[in-house]
């Protein structure tokens, strides 16, 4: 027989207190009541409720101060505040002091019951087989790549081999799969790990400025060049240059990069003196460079120079067995960064994470979990929150028409992109941040799915 959930109701209005006690008792809860702050504090200690319903105005003490004391003593977010005096400042204080809900009077009893159910679930221990509880022994280490999938194990082997061989490496994979983390892992496990590792995103800088960023420039070589400047290849020394989105390097600049890879020599923009660098190049792309070679937009000789060693990074949808481990690790990271103590993800919420297509890969997963932690006031990430974050709404597991369970991967991705665009007001920058993709990839998706941008 399941153990009854316990509710403590605190309100100085006797008629409301009796009504709420009767309602929740009939719903199967074990209920205790208090009409003052003193009684509430005593009942909380003796009764140990799972959920507390607390009026903000009490005859002997401010309800916010009682809330603050409860939260500091237990570190739980299990208090639902109710009040007839609802204003912005009071609401902000209630949430800052640890309330999980804030409900105005006159009370909508169905809204209050839903809040109680959520608060009770958030306080429940993780007993179901498929819910995920954080392993207390797991620690967050910056730069650590997570994965037990066979493809990830092969990548770990490649990192070990390439860290001892200073050859050029090309890393191919979708946006958000962790290509830069792999590049940095190769560098930090190499004999020159103390030398700089300098990253540059080739798609974010126009041609002339990109050339200057890579190779440096002489004073007066172009408008705005008010002083001589060293480029990344000089600054890296014996270290590593990471060229992200290398496919976006302008065709005319590709020849200069090719010369560097062949001769380890280059000149400043506007310069005549030949300079040398022993920096290693690790390049990454979310496009097929070989296909671009066939299209005539990428030099074939440069492709061969960049791909002396190649690493293919699988998308998250192809290694879903790693998702529970990634969720554990990322929640540890987010807890540390946001000073939170999320301990569990509900069973159905975990199922949603496993079912999702993840067009933005690990970066999108981290974004969803971060937003989930921010929106979770207790210690448990609830299913309905994850459903909203994944653009699925409050649907609870049906395969009805329009639910992702009855749609193709193509339709799910298109629907998710449209929902995020609508959520951001069609702001491309914010949409890319949420999806964990670059602007070129977003534009490619809009074209692929025939999504029309409103005027």
Secondary structure, 3 states (H helix, E strand, C coil): CCCCCEEEEECCCHHHHHHHHHHHHHCCCEEEEECCHHHHHHHHHHHCCCEEEEECECCCCEHHHHHHHHHHHHCCCCEEEEECCCCHHHHHHHHHCCEEEEEECCCCHHHHHHHHHHHHHHHCCCCCCCCEECCCCCCCCCCCCCCCCHHHHHHHHHHHHHCCCCCCEEEECCCCCCHHHHHHHHHHCCCCCCCCEEEEEHHHCCHHHHHHHHHCECCCCCCCCCCCECCHHHHHCCCEEEEECHHHCCHHHHHHHHHHHHHCEECCECCCCCEECCCEEEEEECCCHHHHHHHCCCCHHHHHHHCCEEEECCCHHHCHHHHHHHHHHHHHHHHHHHCCCCCEECHHHHHHHHHCCCCCHHHHHHHHHHHHHHHCCCCEECHHHHHHHCCCCCCCCCCCCCCHHHCCHHHHHHHHHHHHHHHCCCCHHHHHHHHCCCHHHHHHHHHHCCCCCCC
